[in-house]
Amino acid sequence: MHRGHPRIAVLTALVVLLGASGGCATDKSADKSTGKSAGSAAAPTSFTIVPDDYHVPYAGTAEDGRRFFLSEELFDADRSYVGLFLWRADGAFDEVRVDEVDRPDGLPPGQAAPARADDLVTTRLAELGDYTLEPIEVTPFTTEVDGVTFGWEVTEYDGEFSINVAPGDFIAYYAPWDGIDYDT
């Protein structure tokens, strides 16, 4: 049995791999979340929120079919809020229910933390009826309540889009908008 030169075998394998992957060309395949080709700057029209044990403990579907996100970590410079964000079953924005709550003592400005508003969180969850915690696909939106912007705001910096929760900007989603990873 004849064995080839090891360097030639490595180079051949590399050529085969590059050929199979399309070489170094930029992937122009369609982005599922926007319908635009990869590499084109397009603002997302929807994104996924996945419940977790960190900043997203309450996201899912309410008994009436609406999608929801509930947080007690919303904040601005000196106020904290409990906010229930609701979308229709098709993911279109529906309404926001906001309550101002005491900011935890000793919490540095600009830092997210639970407001320790357990009774209010329990009340808001009860308003949802028999709800299911699960990933939801929804549209970004912003709305003002008493002069404060609430929602999921699409921003663009240096050609890259993100969707940031407001107020507080303590959750930021990026492409591919699947809700698996987010920045805090």
Backbone as ProteinMPNN parsed JSONL, in Angstrom:
{"seq_chain_A": "MHRGHPRIAVLTALVVLLGASGGCATDKSADKSTGKSAGSAAAPTSFTIVPDDYHVPYAGTAEDGRRFFLSEELFDADRSYVGLFLWRADGAFDEVRVDEVDRPDGLPPGQAAPARADDLVTTRLAELGDYTLEPIEVTPFTTEVDGVTFGWEVTEYDGEFSINVAPGDFIAYYAPWDGIDYDT", "coords_chain_A": {"N_chain_A": [[0.848, -1.177, 0.0], [0.581, 2.18, -0.858], [1.563, 5.126, 0.684], [0.812, 8.551, 0.817], [2.619, 11.688, 0.836], [2.771, 13.359, 3.991], [2.357, 16.185, 4.119], [1.117, 16.784, 1.707], [-1.234, 15.357, 2.004], [-2.449, 16.789, 4.094], [-2.742, 19.315, 2.884], [-4.444, 18.587, 0.778], [-6.719, 17.795, 2.226], [-7.384, 20.255, 3.356], [-8.009, 21.776, 1.072], [-10.255, 20.356, 0.194], [-11.986, 20.795, 2.368], [-12.255, 23.625, 2.254], [-13.437, 23.873, -0.242], [-15.885, 22.569, 0.193], [-17.041, 24.246, 2.057], [-17.419, 26.532, 0.699], [-15.263, 28.175, 0.476], [-13.682, 31.233, 1.351], [-15.67, 33.01, 1.019], [-18.193, 35.453, 1.749], [-21.054, 34.598, 3.587], [-24.101, 34.774, 2.1], [-26.612, 33.972, 2.726], [-30.112, 33.878, 3.51], [-31.32, 35.633, 6.342], [-33.202, 34.336, 8.879], [-34.7, 35.852, 10.73], [-35.095, 38.397, 9.677], [-35.383, 38.223, 6.972], [-33.627, 39.37, 5.275], [-30.495, 39.333, 3.495], [-27.555, 37.894, 4.928], [-25.127, 40.069, 6.241], [-26.247, 42.351, 5.253], [-27.359, 45.393, 6.528], [-30.013, 45.439, 8.525], [-32.742, 46.316, 10.466], [-34.062, 44.341, 13.107], [-37.254, 42.737, 12.956], [-38.591, 41.106, 14.613], [-38.053, 39.167, 17.614], [-36.81, 36.691, 19.907], [-37.704, 35.871, 23.211], [-36.453, 34.12, 25.852], [-37.29, 32.367, 28.721], [-35.358, 32.34, 31.77], [-33.138, 31.676, 34.579], [-32.011, 34.028, 35.393], [-32.087, 37.133, 34.403], [-34.523, 36.928, 33.173], [-36.956, 35.68, 34.372], [-39.698, 35.456, 33.979], [-41.348, 34.883, 31.245], [-43.534, 34.163, 28.616], [-46.623, 32.546, 27.702], [-49.81, 33.798, 28.264], [-52.984, 32.862, 29.759], [-54.994, 33.838, 28.063], [-53.793, 33.731, 25.596], [-52.064, 35.754, 24.915], [-48.686, 36.941, 24.651], [-46.1, 37.373, 27.095], [-43.832, 39.34, 29.124], [-42.431, 39.759, 32.222], [-40.987, 41.866, 34.571], [-39.186, 42.8, 37.484], [-37.005, 44.348, 37.59], [-36.658, 46.701, 36.228], [-35.449, 50.008, 35.731], [-34.561, 53.49, 36.25], [-32.56, 56.429, 36.664], [-33.147, 57.009, 39.436], [-35.356, 55.537, 40.171], [-37.321, 52.539, 40.478], [-39.076, 49.885, 38.799], [-41.87, 47.68, 38.361], [-42.712, 45.904, 35.622], [-45.072, 44.753, 33.293], [-45.069, 43.463, 30.226], [-47.006, 43.097, 27.379], [-47.948, 41.241, 24.516], [-49.93, 40.627, 21.61], [-51.275, 37.428, 20.538], [-50.096, 36.992, 18.064], [-47.663, 38.192, 18.336], [-47.499, 40.943, 18.11], [-47.209, 44.166, 19.623], [-49.153, 44.904, 22.522], [-49.895, 45.965, 25.228], [-48.585, 47.75, 28.141], [-48.128, 47.338, 31.574], [-47.331, 49.162, 34.317], [-45.706, 49.69, 37.409], [-44.397, 51.88, 39.774], [-41.878, 51.247, 42.114], [-40.171, 50.964, 45.315], [-36.704, 51.58, 45.162], [-34.15, 49.237, 45.794], [-32.311, 49.64, 48.818], [-28.995, 50.927, 48.917], [-28.256, 50.076, 46.413], [-26.196, 50.525, 43.655], [-26.301, 53.322, 41.341], [-27.542, 52.725, 38.042], [-27.459, 49.966, 38.096], [-29.019, 46.846, 37.721], [-31.414, 45.116, 39.67], [-33.491, 42.863, 41.511], [-36.541, 44.297, 42.628], [-37.647, 43.527, 44.933], [-40.396, 43.24, 45.174], [-42.365, 41.297, 45.763], [-45.133, 40.785, 46.295], [-46.445, 42.384, 44.389], [-45.422, 41.286, 42.0], [-46.531, 38.721, 42.221], [-49.249, 39.419, 42.057], [-49.368, 40.482, 39.437], [-48.665, 38.192, 37.952], [-50.871, 36.584, 38.573], [-52.847, 37.954, 37.2], [-52.454, 37.043, 34.662], [-53.691, 34.635, 34.45], [-53.903, 31.13, 33.862], [-50.843, 30.582, 33.06], [-48.041, 29.863, 30.841], [-44.641, 29.328, 31.108], [-42.392, 29.92, 28.629], [-40.423, 30.061, 25.567], [-40.923, 33.031, 23.638], [-41.874, 34.638, 20.616], [-41.687, 37.884, 19.578], [-42.511, 41.333, 18.682], [-40.307, 44.154, 18.65], [-40.795, 47.166, 20.59], [-41.559, 50.47, 21.804], [-42.933, 52.518, 24.364], [-44.323, 55.325, 26.077], [-44.713, 55.939, 29.536], [-45.851, 58.01, 31.916], [-43.787, 59.813, 31.179], [-41.546, 58.17, 30.994], [-39.682, 55.891, 29.068], [-40.694, 52.711, 28.099], [-40.192, 49.309, 27.156], [-38.926, 47.352, 24.401], [-36.321, 48.33, 22.79], [-35.041, 48.977, 19.591], [-31.771, 49.473, 18.656], [-28.953, 50.893, 16.935], [-25.55, 50.576, 16.369], [-22.614, 51.387, 14.88], [-23.253, 49.883, 12.609], [-24.257, 47.518, 13.659], [-27.072, 45.944, 15.022], [-29.098, 45.978, 17.987], [-31.396, 44.856, 20.517], [-32.775, 46.342, 23.214], [-33.884, 46.212, 26.574], [-36.066, 48.525, 28.158], [-37.011, 50.698, 30.797], [-33.546, 50.878, 31.825], [-31.829, 49.183, 30.389], [-30.574, 46.645, 30.818], [-30.675, 44.234, 29.626], [-29.682, 43.011, 26.56], [-30.276, 41.969, 23.355], [-28.945, 40.309, 20.461], [-28.348, 39.623, 16.931], [-28.521, 36.186, 16.304], [-31.141, 36.752, 17.143], [-32.443, 34.843, 18.697], [-32.854, 34.596, 21.405], [-31.33, 33.035, 23.067], [-28.769, 33.811, 24.01], [-27.841, 36.773, 25.762], [-26.687, 40.089, 26.428], [-25.694, 41.67, 29.475]], "CA_chain_A": [[0.0, 0.0, 0.0], [1.362, 3.404, -0.972], [1.081, 6.248, 1.502], [1.245, 9.829, 0.27], [3.383, 12.589, 1.692], [1.863, 13.943, 4.979], [2.006, 17.581, 3.807], [0.17, 16.765, 0.596], [-2.509, 14.892, 2.559], [-3.024, 17.9, 4.852], [-3.17, 20.326, 1.917], [-5.612, 18.055, 0.08], [-7.847, 17.879, 3.148], [-7.723, 21.674, 3.48], [-8.677, 22.167, -0.173], [-11.576, 19.729, 0.215], [-12.803, 21.523, 3.346], [-12.569, 24.955, 1.725], [-14.393, 23.707, -1.339], [-17.183, 22.202, 0.752], [-17.621, 25.357, 2.813], [-17.569, 27.692, -0.163], [-14.075, 29.016, 0.589], [-13.721, 32.343, 2.288], [-16.701, 33.954, 0.601], [-19.16, 35.846, 2.757], [-22.329, 33.895, 3.5], [-25.185, 35.687, 1.745], [-27.873, 33.279, 2.912], [-31.15, 34.702, 4.132], [-31.455, 35.655, 7.792], [-34.574, 33.944, 9.184], [-35.439, 36.83, 11.526], [-35.381, 39.628, 8.953], [-35.59, 37.964, 5.565], [-32.556, 40.035, 4.537], [-29.309, 38.498, 3.4], [-26.54, 38.156, 5.946], [-24.213, 41.105, 5.815], [-26.971, 43.586, 5.003], [-27.789, 46.007, 7.782], [-31.461, 45.569, 8.592], [-33.256, 46.246, 11.832], [-34.906, 43.164, 13.312], [-38.687, 42.992, 13.081], [-39.056, 40.273, 15.718], [-36.986, 38.513, 18.362], [-37.303, 35.686, 20.844], [-37.355, 35.999, 24.621], [-36.452, 32.784, 26.447], [-37.188, 32.473, 30.182], [-34.187, 31.744, 32.401], [-33.038, 31.902, 36.02], [-31.174, 35.2, 35.636], [-32.865, 38.358, 34.249], [-35.781, 36.67, 32.456], [-37.656, 34.57, 35.017], [-41.106, 35.383, 33.586], [-41.694, 35.133, 29.843], [-44.313, 33.035, 28.142], [-47.951, 32.742, 27.132], [-50.889, 33.92, 29.248], [-54.16, 32.033, 29.494], [-55.751, 34.392, 26.933], [-53.016, 33.567, 24.378], [-51.083, 36.822, 24.728], [-47.311, 36.704, 25.082], [-45.772, 38.319, 28.163], [-42.542, 39.437, 29.806], [-42.63, 40.456, 33.487], [-39.711, 42.141, 35.232], [-39.13, 43.716, 38.619], [-35.662, 44.919, 37.554], [-36.632, 47.897, 35.396], [-35.015, 51.143, 36.547], [-33.871, 54.624, 35.659], [-31.557, 56.98, 37.587], [-33.463, 56.925, 40.864], [-36.617, 54.834, 40.397], [-37.44, 51.151, 40.028], [-40.417, 49.584, 38.311], [-42.305, 46.351, 37.955], [-43.385, 46.089, 34.338], [-45.621, 43.604, 32.582], [-45.167, 43.781, 28.809], [-47.92, 42.147, 26.749], [-48.086, 41.224, 23.07], [-51.01, 39.754, 21.141], [-50.829, 36.064, 20.216], [-49.261, 37.025, 16.864], [-46.398, 38.829, 18.683], [-47.596, 42.398, 17.986], [-47.344, 44.848, 20.913], [-50.516, 45.13, 22.996], [-49.932, 46.952, 26.31], [-47.624, 47.676, 29.239], [-48.642, 47.686, 32.901], [-46.136, 49.579, 35.042], [-45.84, 50.199, 38.775], [-43.164, 52.346, 40.39], [-41.64, 50.607, 43.418], [-38.965, 51.457, 45.98], [-35.413, 51.038, 44.706], [-33.47, 48.623, 46.942], [-31.294, 50.459, 49.485], [-27.591, 50.614, 48.682], [-28.007, 49.626, 45.049], [-25.532, 51.584, 42.88], [-27.024, 53.796, 40.152], [-27.222, 52.019, 36.808], [-27.366, 48.522, 38.283], [-30.289, 46.143, 37.815], [-31.59, 44.183, 40.782], [-34.908, 42.699, 41.838], [-37.069, 45.365, 43.484], [-38.219, 42.882, 46.119], [-41.817, 43.571, 45.148], [-42.944, 39.969, 45.573], [-46.603, 40.822, 46.248], [-46.838, 42.946, 43.094], [-45.112, 40.278, 40.982], [-47.558, 37.688, 42.368], [-50.493, 39.983, 41.532], [-49.268, 40.556, 37.975], [-48.723, 36.824, 37.427], [-52.261, 36.121, 38.723], [-53.618, 38.59, 36.128], [-52.223, 36.291, 33.429], [-54.439, 33.39, 34.469], [-53.082, 29.919, 33.79], [-49.815, 30.934, 32.082], [-46.979, 28.904, 30.576], [-43.319, 29.897, 30.868], [-41.858, 29.327, 27.407], [-39.904, 31.068, 24.64], [-41.929, 33.758, 22.872], [-41.373, 35.48, 19.533], [-42.458, 39.113, 19.66], [-41.966, 42.499, 17.99], [-39.798, 45.218, 19.518], [-41.668, 48.337, 20.695], [-41.385, 51.349, 22.957], [-44.067, 53.363, 24.693], [-44.041, 56.167, 27.236], [-45.62, 55.945, 30.67], [-45.43, 59.089, 32.817], [-42.53, 60.401, 30.726], [-40.476, 57.173, 30.995], [-39.798, 54.951, 27.952], [-40.715, 51.291, 28.436], [-40.302, 48.414, 26.022], [-37.764, 46.7, 23.808], [-35.912, 49.336, 21.82], [-34.038, 48.614, 18.601], [-30.731, 50.478, 18.501], [-27.919, 50.538, 15.971], [-24.257, 51.185, 16.629], [-21.561, 50.956, 13.973], [-23.776, 48.875, 11.692], [-24.767, 46.346, 14.374], [-28.32, 46.205, 15.724], [-29.41, 45.279, 19.232], [-32.703, 45.151, 21.106], [-32.484, 46.57, 24.627], [-35.039, 46.466, 27.429], [-36.093, 49.877, 28.719], [-35.786, 51.395, 31.152], [-32.49, 50.151, 32.515], [-30.864, 48.648, 29.433], [-29.795, 45.579, 31.452], [-30.748, 43.072, 28.745], [-29.507, 43.378, 25.154], [-30.247, 40.841, 22.429], [-28.275, 40.535, 19.187], [-28.574, 38.579, 15.939], [-29.631, 35.826, 15.436], [-32.427, 37.099, 17.763], [-33.07, 33.607, 19.17], [-33.088, 34.664, 22.848], [-30.482, 32.103, 23.808], [-27.761, 34.609, 24.706], [-28.037, 38.216, 25.799], [-25.701, 40.819, 27.225], [-26.239, 42.399, 30.623]], "C_chain_A": [[0.89, 1.235, 0.0], [0.732, 4.482, -0.104], [1.658, 7.528, 0.949], [2.037, 10.625, 1.296], [2.425, 13.273, 2.669], [1.448, 15.385, 4.648], [0.976, 17.648, 2.69], [-1.196, 16.325, 1.095], [-3.208, 16.013, 3.323], [-3.54, 18.974, 3.904], [-4.409, 19.865, 1.153], [-6.85, 18.152, 0.964], [-8.317, 19.317, 3.295], [-8.475, 22.161, 2.243], [-10.097, 21.603, -0.21], [-12.493, 20.466, 1.18], [-13.193, 22.896, 2.84], [-13.576, 24.866, 0.594], [-15.784, 23.402, -0.823], [-17.842, 23.37, 1.469], [-17.798, 26.598, 1.957], [-16.395, 28.637, -0.065], [-14.269, 30.095, 1.632], [-14.789, 33.348, 1.929], [-17.651, 34.25, 1.752], [-20.461, 35.1, 2.518], [-23.437, 34.909, 3.233], [-26.542, 35.019, 1.902], [-28.854, 34.168, 3.663], [-31.149, 34.54, 5.642], [-32.92, 35.389, 8.114], [-35.359, 35.033, 9.902], [-35.824, 38.064, 10.73], [-35.732, 39.393, 7.503], [-34.536, 38.626, 4.697], [-31.365, 39.098, 4.454], [-28.32, 38.884, 4.478], [-25.579, 39.19, 5.401], [-24.934, 42.397, 5.456], [-27.491, 44.101, 6.34], [-29.295, 46.207, 7.735], [-31.891, 45.422, 10.04], [-34.149, 45.022, 11.978], [-36.381, 43.567, 13.465], [-39.32, 42.126, 14.157], [-37.83, 39.666, 16.402], [-37.631, 37.563, 19.35], [-36.804, 36.01, 22.241], [-37.51, 34.609, 25.232], [-36.345, 32.934, 27.966], [-35.939, 31.769, 30.707], [-34.191, 32.07, 33.892], [-32.241, 33.144, 36.363], [-32.02, 36.473, 35.552], [-34.227, 38.142, 33.59], [-36.544, 35.515, 33.111], [-39.09, 34.384, 34.527], [-41.302, 35.839, 32.15], [-42.465, 33.916, 29.366], [-45.643, 33.445, 27.559], [-48.981, 32.738, 28.251], [-52.064, 33.037, 28.837], [-54.95, 32.528, 28.281], [-54.983, 34.342, 25.607], [-51.998, 34.668, 24.134], [-49.724, 36.388, 25.245], [-46.983, 37.741, 26.147], [-44.314, 38.228, 28.576], [-42.811, 40.275, 31.045], [-41.275, 40.631, 34.152], [-39.918, 43.068, 36.412], [-37.749, 44.368, 38.711], [-35.562, 46.166, 36.681], [-36.276, 49.1, 36.263], [-34.532, 52.286, 35.674], [-32.958, 55.179, 36.745], [-31.905, 56.783, 39.06], [-34.77, 56.198, 41.174], [-36.523, 53.397, 39.886], [-38.888, 50.882, 39.662], [-40.619, 48.076, 38.213], [-43.098, 46.587, 36.681], [-43.83, 44.769, 33.744], [-45.836, 44.047, 31.141], [-46.02, 42.688, 28.167], [-47.964, 42.354, 25.241], [-49.279, 40.339, 22.718], [-50.422, 38.386, 20.772], [-49.92, 36.031, 18.985], [-47.93, 37.729, 17.097], [-46.393, 40.337, 18.548], [-47.83, 43.017, 19.364], [-48.804, 45.113, 21.242], [-50.55, 46.216, 24.076], [-48.807, 46.723, 27.315], [-48.354, 48.081, 30.515], [-47.427, 47.94, 33.785], [-46.511, 50.077, 36.432], [-44.474, 50.647, 39.257], [-43.066, 51.724, 41.775], [-40.372, 51.192, 44.019], [-37.729, 50.782, 45.396], [-34.712, 50.445, 45.918], [-32.371, 49.533, 47.504], [-29.896, 49.971, 49.134], [-27.264, 50.144, 47.286], [-27.361, 50.764, 44.251], [-26.394, 52.032, 41.699], [-26.592, 52.992, 38.926], [-27.1, 50.518, 36.951], [-28.761, 47.929, 38.436], [-30.276, 45.217, 39.023], [-33.076, 44.015, 41.022], [-35.35, 43.763, 42.843], [-37.632, 44.83, 44.795], [-39.687, 43.27, 46.291], [-42.611, 42.292, 44.91], [-44.461, 39.98, 45.461], [-47.095, 41.343, 44.901], [-46.559, 41.961, 41.963], [-46.168, 39.169, 41.026], [-48.895, 38.161, 41.805], [-50.472, 40.014, 40.013], [-49.329, 39.16, 37.346], [-50.152, 36.277, 37.503], [-53.146, 36.718, 37.624], [-53.499, 37.838, 34.808], [-53.06, 35.029, 33.342], [-53.49, 32.207, 34.481], [-52.045, 30.148, 32.682], [-48.792, 29.811, 31.96], [-45.685, 29.673, 30.357], [-42.719, 29.155, 29.682], [-41.264, 30.428, 26.537], [-41.055, 31.717, 23.865], [-41.244, 34.558, 21.767], [-42.287, 36.686, 19.437], [-41.786, 40.23, 18.859], [-41.39, 43.473, 19.012], [-40.782, 46.398, 19.508], [-41.142, 49.231, 21.804], [-42.658, 52.163, 23.122], [-43.696, 54.176, 25.923], [-45.137, 56.038, 28.273], [-45.07, 56.976, 31.649], [-44.041, 59.634, 32.473], [-41.341, 59.458, 30.707], [-40.727, 56.197, 29.84], [-39.703, 53.525, 28.475], [-40.779, 50.494, 27.144], [-38.996, 47.752, 25.653], [-37.361, 47.541, 22.607], [-34.826, 48.806, 20.888], [-33.052, 49.774, 18.497], [-29.696, 49.958, 17.508], [-26.656, 51.297, 16.333], [-23.247, 50.569, 15.68], [-22.012, 49.801, 13.081], [-24.321, 47.623, 12.34], [-26.026, 46.739, 15.152], [-28.378, 45.428, 17.034], [-30.82, 45.666, 19.644], [-32.486, 45.181, 22.604], [-33.763, 46.827, 25.407], [-34.925, 47.876, 28.005], [-37.225, 49.976, 29.73], [-34.786, 50.462, 31.829], [-31.437, 49.559, 31.614], [-29.974, 47.571, 30.061], [-29.903, 44.26, 30.705], [-30.608, 43.595, 27.323], [-29.388, 42.108, 24.324], [-29.589, 41.277, 21.12], [-28.658, 39.422, 18.225], [-27.887, 37.308, 16.433], [-31.011, 35.988, 16.069], [-33.174, 35.884, 18.309], [-33.297, 33.561, 20.677], [-32.211, 33.771, 23.683], [-29.448, 32.867, 24.628], [-28.17, 36.07, 24.696], [-26.938, 38.824, 26.664], [-26.412, 41.523, 28.362], [-25.311, 43.517, 31.011]], "O_chain_A": [[1.843, 1.32, 0.774], [-0.476, 4.716, -0.154], [2.849, 7.6, 0.644], [2.106, 10.265, 2.471], [1.364, 13.731, 2.247], [0.297, 15.759, 4.877], [0.065, 18.476, 2.727], [-2.214, 16.861, 0.658], [-4.424, 16.172, 3.214], [-4.643, 19.49, 4.088], [-5.319, 20.656, 0.906], [-7.916, 18.55, 0.495], [-9.52, 19.573, 3.353], [-9.468, 22.878, 2.361], [-11.033, 22.299, -0.603], [-13.648, 20.737, 0.853], [-14.349, 23.298, 2.979], [-14.473, 25.703, 0.491], [-16.766, 23.925, -1.35], [-19.068, 23.475, 1.489], [-18.282, 27.618, 2.447], [-16.501, 29.792, -0.479], [-14.928, 29.897, 2.652], [-14.81, 34.445, 2.488], [-17.882, 33.406, 2.618], [-20.917, 34.982, 1.381], [-23.68, 35.799, 4.048], [-27.518, 35.444, 1.284], [-28.455, 35.096, 4.366], [-30.993, 33.432, 6.155], [-33.793, 36.136, 7.671], [-36.57, 35.136, 9.709], [-36.802, 38.727, 11.078], [-36.317, 40.264, 6.859], [-34.556, 38.452, 3.479], [-31.241, 38.173, 5.256], [-28.249, 40.04, 4.892], [-25.257, 39.176, 4.213], [-24.294, 43.445, 5.362], [-27.995, 43.341, 7.166], [-29.792, 47.05, 6.989], [-31.452, 44.513, 10.745], [-34.912, 44.7, 11.068], [-36.696, 44.612, 14.035], [-40.452, 42.374, 14.572], [-36.729, 39.652, 15.85], [-38.835, 37.619, 19.599], [-35.644, 36.373, 22.436], [-38.575, 33.997, 25.139], [-35.407, 33.564, 28.454], [-35.514, 30.745, 30.171], [-35.138, 32.669, 34.402], [-31.828, 33.308, 37.512], [-32.622, 36.86, 36.553], [-35.004, 39.089, 33.463], [-36.758, 34.481, 32.478], [-39.645, 33.291, 34.637], [-41.407, 37.035, 31.874], [-42.102, 32.779, 29.669], [-45.79, 34.531, 26.998], [-49.033, 31.822, 29.071], [-52.123, 32.535, 27.714], [-55.517, 31.72, 27.547], [-55.467, 34.855, 24.598], [-51.156, 34.544, 23.245], [-49.624, 35.57, 26.16], [-47.511, 38.853, 26.121], [-43.654, 37.203, 28.407], [-43.356, 41.374, 30.946], [-40.507, 39.678, 34.284], [-40.719, 44.002, 36.355], [-37.363, 44.875, 39.764], [-34.454, 46.638, 36.424], [-36.741, 49.208, 37.397], [-34.146, 52.091, 34.521], [-32.612, 54.447, 37.672], [-31.035, 56.423, 39.852], [-35.244, 56.236, 42.31], [-35.746, 53.091, 38.982], [-39.805, 51.55, 40.141], [-39.676, 47.31, 38.012], [-44.043, 47.376, 36.664], [-43.074, 43.799, 33.697], [-46.68, 44.9, 30.865], [-45.786, 41.5, 28.385], [-48.01, 43.483, 24.753], [-49.598, 39.405, 23.453], [-49.203, 38.226, 20.708], [-49.069, 35.149, 18.868], [-47.137, 37.86, 16.164], [-45.378, 40.968, 18.842], [-48.563, 42.459, 20.181], [-49.594, 45.492, 20.376], [-51.157, 47.268, 23.875], [-48.171, 45.67, 27.342], [-49.108, 49.055, 30.527], [-46.595, 47.054, 33.982], [-47.498, 50.791, 36.609], [-43.502, 49.898, 39.167], [-44.047, 51.68, 42.518], [-39.59, 51.839, 43.323], [-37.712, 49.572, 45.167], [-34.675, 51.079, 46.973], [-31.598, 50.121, 46.748], [-29.641, 48.768, 49.061], [-26.107, 49.842, 46.995], [-27.923, 51.857, 44.178], [-27.128, 51.23, 41.122], [-25.425, 52.626, 38.791], [-26.673, 49.85, 36.009], [-29.585, 48.447, 39.189], [-29.254, 44.614, 39.351], [-33.85, 44.937, 40.762], [-34.626, 44.085, 43.785], [-38.043, 45.6, 45.662], [-40.149, 43.581, 47.389], [-43.419, 42.207, 43.985], [-45.025, 39.269, 44.63], [-48.049, 40.808, 44.335], [-47.381, 41.818, 41.057], [-46.646, 38.729, 39.981], [-49.599, 37.393, 41.149], [-51.443, 39.62, 39.368], [-49.977, 38.974, 36.316], [-50.593, 35.58, 36.589], [-54.087, 36.069, 37.167], [-54.352, 37.982, 33.933], [-53.138, 34.41, 32.281], [-52.4, 32.28, 35.047], [-52.335, 29.934, 31.505], [-48.68, 28.941, 32.824], [-45.631, 30.571, 29.517], [-42.555, 27.936, 29.712], [-41.564, 31.604, 26.741], [-42.023, 31.056, 23.488], [-40.154, 35.093, 21.969], [-43.495, 36.553, 19.242], [-40.645, 40.094, 18.417], [-41.922, 43.605, 20.115], [-41.509, 46.599, 18.535], [-40.363, 48.789, 22.648], [-43.362, 52.456, 22.156], [-42.853, 53.762, 26.718], [-46.324, 56.028, 27.95], [-43.956, 56.831, 32.152], [-43.225, 59.884, 33.36], [-40.224, 59.895, 30.43], [-41.851, 55.73, 29.654], [-38.767, 53.17, 29.193], [-41.351, 50.949, 26.154], [-38.089, 47.611, 26.472], [-37.981, 47.472, 21.546], [-33.82, 48.256, 21.338], [-33.449, 50.918, 18.277], [-29.579, 48.755, 17.273], [-26.687, 52.504, 16.573], [-23.051, 49.353, 15.682], [-21.255, 48.864, 12.829], [-24.808, 46.737, 11.637], [-26.037, 47.75, 15.855], [-27.782, 44.359, 17.166], [-31.367, 46.668, 19.183], [-32.068, 44.19, 23.203], [-34.63, 47.576, 24.955], [-33.83, 48.354, 28.299], [-38.289, 49.391, 29.528], [-35.145, 49.399, 32.334], [-30.278, 49.438, 32.009], [-28.759, 47.579, 29.863], [-29.289, 43.271, 31.104], [-31.324, 44.513, 26.921], [-28.51, 41.278, 24.561], [-29.66, 42.44, 20.725], [-29.219, 38.404, 18.631], [-26.765, 37.374, 16.935], [-31.974, 35.406, 15.569], [-34.403, 35.892, 18.377], [-33.87, 32.596, 21.183], [-32.341, 33.755, 24.907], [-29.274, 32.595, 25.815], [-28.774, 36.548, 23.735], [-26.347, 38.156, 27.513], [-27.571, 41.921, 28.243], [-25.591, 44.251, 31.959]]}, "name": "protein", "num_of_chains": 1, "seq": "MHRGHPRIAVLTALVVLLGASGGCATDKSADKSTGKSAGSAAAPTSFTIVPDDYHVPYAGTAEDGRRFFLSEELFDADRSYVGLFLWRADGAFDEVRVDEVDRPDGLPPGQAAPARADDLVTTRLAELGDYTLEPIEVTPFTTEVDGVTFGWEVTEYDGEFSINVAPGDFIAYYAPWDGIDYDT"}
